[in-house]
C-alpha cells in the first residue's frame, strides 16, 4: 500500500508518496495545474515512475480542484480537515509529505471522497451553518445590488455558466458547442488554472464570453479565515489581469459555501456574488440525459444555470450541452452573461 499527499501552491501541486513504513517510495514531484490529467494517470501507475499498487491520496479541504479526476479514475481519495492539520500558510497548503503521513497513519479518521459526493462530502452541517450565519451580510450585499441568485423573471433571458476551468480539454469542447449555436456563457475560473492556462482564458474572451472569479484553489470557504479568503480572491483577480487585462465583475464561491467572515470581505468592494437557481448536477455525473433534463425541468426566464467545464471528468457535461441549449432556445430564451443578467458592468 502506498500513501500520497498532494499540496497546492501558487504555481501548482507538490506530490509526495510514502510506503507503509513512511519512507519515500519515489522522489517528490511538482506538477503544473495544466497537468492534473497526467498526474492522475501517474498516481494510478499508468505513466511510469510510480510503483504499481493500491494508493491512498490525501488532499486538504482547501484543494478542491483535483479530487474529481482522481475519484473518477478509481483512486482512493481522502480529505484532510483543518482540525487535523495544525497551522497552515495563508496561501497554500501544508507540505505534501505531512499529508502523505496523515493518510498513512490516520486514514480511518479522514473523510473519503467520491465522484458523486464531491469535495465537501461529510461537511453538510458546517456548510448549512455558514449559510445561516451569512444571512445578514447577504442582505447587505443584496441591498447594494451585489448578491444575486437569478435575474429578473419578466425578461426572456438566462445565463449559462461553467465552473472550475479553464480545462485544456473540456473548455475547448464547450466553446465549440457554444459557437455552433451562437450563444454566450460565463466561465467562473479558478486562479490556479488561469495562471497555468492564460491562453485558454484569452480563448474564452475572444469568443465573446465573460469571466467570473471562482477563487484560486477551490477551497471549502468555512475553513478559511477572512485573510485567506481575500488572498484567494485577489490572487485570482491578478491572474485574470495578467491574462486578459481586466478583473471579472462577478464571484462565485466554491460549492456555494459562504460564511459571514468571508462575505464581509466583499462588502468593502470588489466583485458581486453570483450563485445560481438551477443546478445541473453535472458534477455528480448522473448521465448526459439526466443533466439536460434537470436543467430543462427547472430553468425559466431569469435563470442562472450551473454547469462545469473543469475540475473533473466533464465529458457528460459536454454531451448534455446541445440538448440544454436547444431546449432553452425553443423557449425563445436569450443567453446573456451572468453580470448582464444582474445588470452589472462586464468587468471591474
SULVEN-V758875 format. One record per residue. N is the residue number from 1. SS is DSSP state (2 for helix, 1 for strand, 0 for the rest). BURIAL is I if it has 24 or more other C-alpha atoms within 12 Angstrom, else O. Layout:
# SULVEN-V758875
n:N ss:SS burial:BURIAL
n:N ss:SS burial:BURIAL
This chain:
# SULVEN-V758875
n:1 ss:0 burial:O
n:2 ss:1 burial:I
n:3 ss:1 burial:I
n:4 ss:1 burial:I
n:5 ss:1 burial:I
n:6 ss:1 burial:I
n:7 ss:1 burial:I
n:8 ss:1 burial:I
n:9 ss:1 burial:I
n:10 ss:0 burial:I
n:11 ss:0 burial:I
n:12 ss:1 burial:I
n:13 ss:1 burial:I
n:14 ss:1 burial:I
n:15 ss:1 burial:I
n:16 ss:1 burial:I
n:17 ss:1 burial:I
n:18 ss:1 burial:I
n:19 ss:0 burial:I
n:20 ss:0 burial:O
n:21 ss:0 burial:O
n:22 ss:0 burial:O
n:23 ss:0 burial:O
n:24 ss:1 burial:I
n:25 ss:1 burial:I
n:26 ss:1 burial:O
n:27 ss:1 burial:O
n:28 ss:1 burial:I
n:29 ss:1 burial:I
n:30 ss:1 burial:I
n:31 ss:1 burial:I
n:32 ss:0 burial:I
n:33 ss:2 burial:I
n:34 ss:2 burial:I
n:35 ss:2 burial:I
n:36 ss:2 burial:I
n:37 ss:2 burial:I
n:38 ss:2 burial:O
n:39 ss:2 burial:I
n:40 ss:2 burial:I
n:41 ss:2 burial:O
n:42 ss:2 burial:I
n:43 ss:2 burial:I
n:44 ss:0 burial:I
n:45 ss:0 burial:O
n:46 ss:0 burial:O
n:47 ss:0 burial:O
n:48 ss:0 burial:O
n:49 ss:0 burial:O
n:50 ss:0 burial:I
n:51 ss:0 burial:I
n:52 ss:0 burial:O
n:53 ss:0 burial:O
n:54 ss:0 burial:O
n:55 ss:1 burial:I
n:56 ss:1 burial:I
n:57 ss:1 burial:I
n:58 ss:1 burial:I
n:59 ss:1 burial:I
n:60 ss:1 burial:I
n:61 ss:0 burial:I
n:62 ss:0 burial:I
n:63 ss:0 burial:I
n:64 ss:0 burial:I
n:65 ss:0 burial:I
n:66 ss:0 burial:I
n:67 ss:2 burial:I
n:68 ss:2 burial:I
n:69 ss:2 burial:I
n:70 ss:2 burial:I
n:71 ss:2 burial:I
n:72 ss:2 burial:I
n:73 ss:0 burial:I
n:74 ss:0 burial:O
n:75 ss:0 burial:I
n:76 ss:1 burial:I
n:77 ss:1 burial:I
n:78 ss:1 burial:I
n:79 ss:1 burial:I
n:80 ss:1 burial:I
n:81 ss:0 burial:I
n:82 ss:2 burial:I
n:83 ss:2 burial:O
n:84 ss:2 burial:I
n:85 ss:0 burial:I
n:86 ss:0 burial:O
n:87 ss:0 burial:O
n:88 ss:0 burial:I
n:89 ss:0 burial:O
n:90 ss:0 burial:O
n:91 ss:0 burial:I
n:92 ss:0 burial:I
n:93 ss:0 burial:I
n:94 ss:0 burial:I
n:95 ss:0 burial:I
n:96 ss:2 burial:I
n:97 ss:2 burial:I
n:98 ss:2 burial:I
n:99 ss:2 burial:I
n:100 ss:2 burial:I
n:101 ss:2 burial:I
n:102 ss:2 burial:I
n:103 ss:2 burial:I
n:104 ss:2 burial:I
n:105 ss:2 burial:O
n:106 ss:0 burial:O
n:107 ss:2 burial:I
n:108 ss:2 burial:O
n:109 ss:2 burial:O
n:110 ss:0 burial:I
n:111 ss:1 burial:I
n:112 ss:1 burial:I
n:113 ss:1 burial:I
n:114 ss:0 burial:I
n:115 ss:0 burial:I
n:116 ss:0 burial:O
n:117 ss:0 burial:I
n:118 ss:0 burial:I
n:119 ss:0 burial:I
n:120 ss:0 burial:I
n:121 ss:0 burial:I
n:122 ss:0 burial:O
n:123 ss:0 burial:I
n:124 ss:2 burial:O
n:125 ss:2 burial:O
n:126 ss:2 burial:O
n:127 ss:2 burial:I
n:128 ss:2 burial:O
n:129 ss:2 burial:O
n:130 ss:2 burial:I
n:131 ss:2 burial:I
n:132 ss:2 burial:O
n:133 ss:2 burial:O
n:134 ss:2 burial:I
n:135 ss:2 burial:O
n:136 ss:2 burial:O
n:137 ss:2 burial:I
n:138 ss:2 burial:I
n:139 ss:2 burial:O
n:140 ss:2 burial:O
n:141 ss:2 burial:I
n:142 ss:2 burial:O
n:143 ss:2 burial:O
n:144 ss:0 burial:O
n:145 ss:0 burial:I
n:146 ss:0 burial:I
n:147 ss:1 burial:I
n:148 ss:1 burial:I
n:149 ss:0 burial:I
n:150 ss:0 burial:I
n:151 ss:0 burial:I
n:152 ss:0 burial:O
n:153 ss:0 burial:O
n:154 ss:0 burial:O
n:155 ss:0 burial:O
n:156 ss:0 burial:O
n:157 ss:1 burial:I
n:158 ss:1 burial:I
n:159 ss:1 burial:I
n:160 ss:1 burial:I
n:161 ss:1 burial:I
n:162 ss:1 burial:I
n:163 ss:1 burial:I
n:164 ss:1 burial:I
n:165 ss:1 burial:I
n:166 ss:0 burial:I
n:167 ss:0 burial:I
n:168 ss:0 burial:I
n:169 ss:0 burial:I
n:170 ss:2 burial:I
n:171 ss:2 burial:I
n:172 ss:2 burial:I
n:173 ss:2 burial:I
n:174 ss:2 burial:I
n:175 ss:2 burial:I
n:176 ss:2 burial:O
n:177 ss:2 burial:I
n:178 ss:2 burial:I
n:179 ss:2 burial:O
n:180 ss:2 burial:O
n:181 ss:2 burial:O
n:182 ss:0 burial:O
n:183 ss:0 burial:I
n:184 ss:0 burial:I
n:185 ss:0 burial:I
n:186 ss:1 burial:I
n:187 ss:1 burial:I
n:188 ss:1 burial:I
n:189 ss:1 burial:I
n:190 ss:0 burial:I
n:191 ss:2 burial:I
n:192 ss:2 burial:I
n:193 ss:2 burial:I
n:194 ss:2 burial:I
n:195 ss:2 burial:I
n:196 ss:2 burial:I
n:197 ss:0 burial:I
n:198 ss:2 burial:I
n:199 ss:2 burial:I
n:200 ss:2 burial:I
n:201 ss:2 burial:I
n:202 ss:2 burial:I
n:203 ss:2 burial:I
n:204 ss:2 burial:I
n:205 ss:2 burial:I
n:206 ss:2 burial:O
n:207 ss:0 burial:I
n:208 ss:0 burial:O
n:209 ss:0 burial:I
n:210 ss:1 burial:I
n:211 ss:1 burial:I
n:212 ss:1 burial:I
n:213 ss:1 burial:I
n:214 ss:0 burial:I
n:215 ss:0 burial:I
n:216 ss:0 burial:I
n:217 ss:0 burial:I
n:218 ss:0 burial:I
n:219 ss:0 burial:I
n:220 ss:0 burial:I
n:221 ss:2 burial:I
n:222 ss:2 burial:I
n:223 ss:2 burial:I
n:224 ss:0 burial:I
n:225 ss:0 burial:I
n:226 ss:2 burial:O
n:227 ss:2 burial:O
n:228 ss:2 burial:I
n:229 ss:2 burial:I
n:230 ss:2 burial:I
n:231 ss:2 burial:I
n:232 ss:2 burial:I
n:233 ss:2 burial:I
n:234 ss:2 burial:I
n:235 ss:2 burial:I
n:236 ss:2 burial:I
n:237 ss:2 burial:I
n:238 ss:2 burial:I
n:239 ss:2 burial:I
n:240 ss:2 burial:I
n:241 ss:2 burial:I
n:242 ss:2 burial:O
n:243 ss:2 burial:I
n:244 ss:2 burial:I
n:245 ss:0 burial:O
n:246 ss:0 burial:O
n:247 ss:0 burial:I
n:248 ss:1 burial:I
n:249 ss:0 burial:I
n:250 ss:1 burial:I
n:251 ss:1 burial:I
n:252 ss:0 burial:I
n:253 ss:0 burial:I
n:254 ss:2 burial:I
n:255 ss:2 burial:I
n:256 ss:2 burial:I
n:257 ss:0 burial:I
n:258 ss:0 burial:I
n:259 ss:0 burial:I
n:260 ss:2 burial:I
n:261 ss:2 burial:I
n:262 ss:2 burial:I
n:263 ss:2 burial:I
n:264 ss:2 burial:I
n:265 ss:2 burial:I
n:266 ss:2 burial:I
n:267 ss:2 burial:I
n:268 ss:0 burial:O
n:269 ss:0 burial:O
n:270 ss:0 burial:I
n:271 ss:0 burial:I
n:272 ss:1 burial:I
n:273 ss:1 burial:I
n:274 ss:1 burial:I
n:275 ss:0 burial:I
n:276 ss:0 burial:I
n:277 ss:0 burial:I
n:278 ss:1 burial:I
n:279 ss:1 burial:I
n:280 ss:0 burial:I
n:281 ss:0 burial:I
n:282 ss:2 burial:I
n:283 ss:2 burial:I
n:284 ss:2 burial:I
n:285 ss:0 burial:I
n:286 ss:0 burial:I
n:287 ss:0 burial:I
n:288 ss:2 burial:I
n:289 ss:2 burial:I
n:290 ss:2 burial:I
n:291 ss:2 burial:I
n:292 ss:2 burial:I
n:293 ss:2 burial:I
n:294 ss:2 burial:I
n:295 ss:2 burial:I
n:296 ss:2 burial:I
n:297 ss:2 burial:O
n:298 ss:2 burial:I
n:299 ss:0 burial:I
n:300 ss:0 burial:I
n:301 ss:0 burial:I
n:302 ss:0 burial:I
n:303 ss:0 burial:I
n:304 ss:1 burial:I
n:305 ss:1 burial:I
n:306 ss:1 burial:I
n:307 ss:1 burial:I
n:308 ss:1 burial:I
n:309 ss:0 burial:I
n:310 ss:0 burial:I
n:311 ss:0 burial:I
n:312 ss:0 burial:I
n:313 ss:0 burial:I
n:314 ss:0 burial:I
n:315 ss:2 burial:I
n:316 ss:2 burial:I
n:317 ss:2 burial:I
n:318 ss:2 burial:I
n:319 ss:2 burial:I
n:320 ss:2 burial:I
n:321 ss:2 burial:I
n:322 ss:2 burial:I
n:323 ss:2 burial:I
n:324 ss:2 burial:I
n:325 ss:2 burial:I
n:326 ss:2 burial:I
n:327 ss:2 burial:I
n:328 ss:2 burial:I
n:329 ss:2 burial:O
n:330 ss:0 burial:O
n:331 ss:0 burial:O
n:332 ss:0 burial:O
n:333 ss:0 burial:I
n:334 ss:1 burial:I
n:335 ss:1 burial:I
n:336 ss:0 burial:I
n:337 ss:0 burial:I
n:338 ss:2 burial:I
n:339 ss:2 burial:I
n:340 ss:2 burial:I
n:341 ss:2 burial:I
n:342 ss:0 burial:I
n:343 ss:0 burial:I
n:344 ss:0 burial:I
n:345 ss:0 burial:O
n:346 ss:0 burial:I
n:347 ss:1 burial:I
n:348 ss:0 burial:O
